[in-house]
Amino acid sequence: MTVVAPPEITHDDVRVEQGARPATRARRTPEVSLYAALAAAAGLTLLPFLWVVSGSLRSLDDIRAAPGAWLPSEVTFDNFVRLFALPGFSTYLVNSVAVAAVVVAGNLVAASAAGYALAKFDFAGKRLAFGAVMAALMVPYTATFVPQFVITVNLGLVDTLAGIALPSVALPISIFIMRQYASAIPDELLEAARIDGAGEFRIFSRIFVPLAGPALATITIVSFLAAWNNFIWPLVVAQSTSTYTLPVGLAATSQAAQNVTDYGLMLSGAIVVMLPVLVLFLFLQRYFVQGVAATGLR
């Protein structure tokens, strides 16, 4: 039987191994600092949300006694019970869902078609059209508020859900996101489909749309936020409680007798308004990150 001697360990090997440990520690130190900084930033971001949750579980007397307290002296769900028992709450909720659904559907259809055309077609006025989209991104919302309201009045859409939803069915940011994402899709893929005899609509619906999933998820979140959290425009257009959306309705009903704000009701309403946004983002988070990274949006 042949006995194999173990390899001889030299002083150079010991020095290399000892030198590798400090290098590994040096590499881990910036990573630990980065994660600690991110955790601290996340904690600071969550503080207002945690205070809102805590306030929604406090009675009005408890909030008035200690407005800045982080923990309720006695946990109560009375604010949520009173919120869902409001006479017009179901109407406000249905109106918000209807407006958000129309806005999201409109942005998905309009932004997909416009972004695809701006990225993949050559036509007269292409640069002018894209320049108009970029200009619309730069114009402040307050600058277009009055003309937008005048157009809504002339169309007879005041005090209607259509008047609330239509101005946001084709947001410039949605078109920009889709155009940037479409530009990254290889033209050779579309040309191959054309050579095989596929029409433009089939190429758009069967090839482009499935590939644009991350961009569509990003547009869904952006447009839903724009519609669901919108307050000023629905407040101006809606003239009766039957067309109030959830933010407007909650702001109107949170005023108790003698003009005293019911903070418990307002905070519980804020939780109800935030929950759909959080749920939607959790479902589409992975695609949203991919869409933002692919379009170069910062």
Secondary structure, 3 states (H helix, E strand, C coil): CCCCCCCCCCHHHHHHHHHHHHHHHHHHHHHHHHHHHHHHHHHHHHHHHHHHHHHHCCCHHHHHHCCCCCCCCCCCCHHHHHHHCCCCHHHHHHHHHHHHHHHHHHHHHHHHHHHHHHHHCCCCCHHHHHHHHHHHHHCCHHHHHHHHHHHHHHCCCCCCHHHHHHHHCCCHHHHHHHHHHHHCCCHHHHHHHHHCCCCHHHHHHHHHHHHCHHHHHHHHHHHHHHHHCCCHHHHHHCCCHHHCCHHHHHHHHCECHHHCECHHHHHHHHHHHHHHHHHHHHHHHHHHHHHHHHHCCC
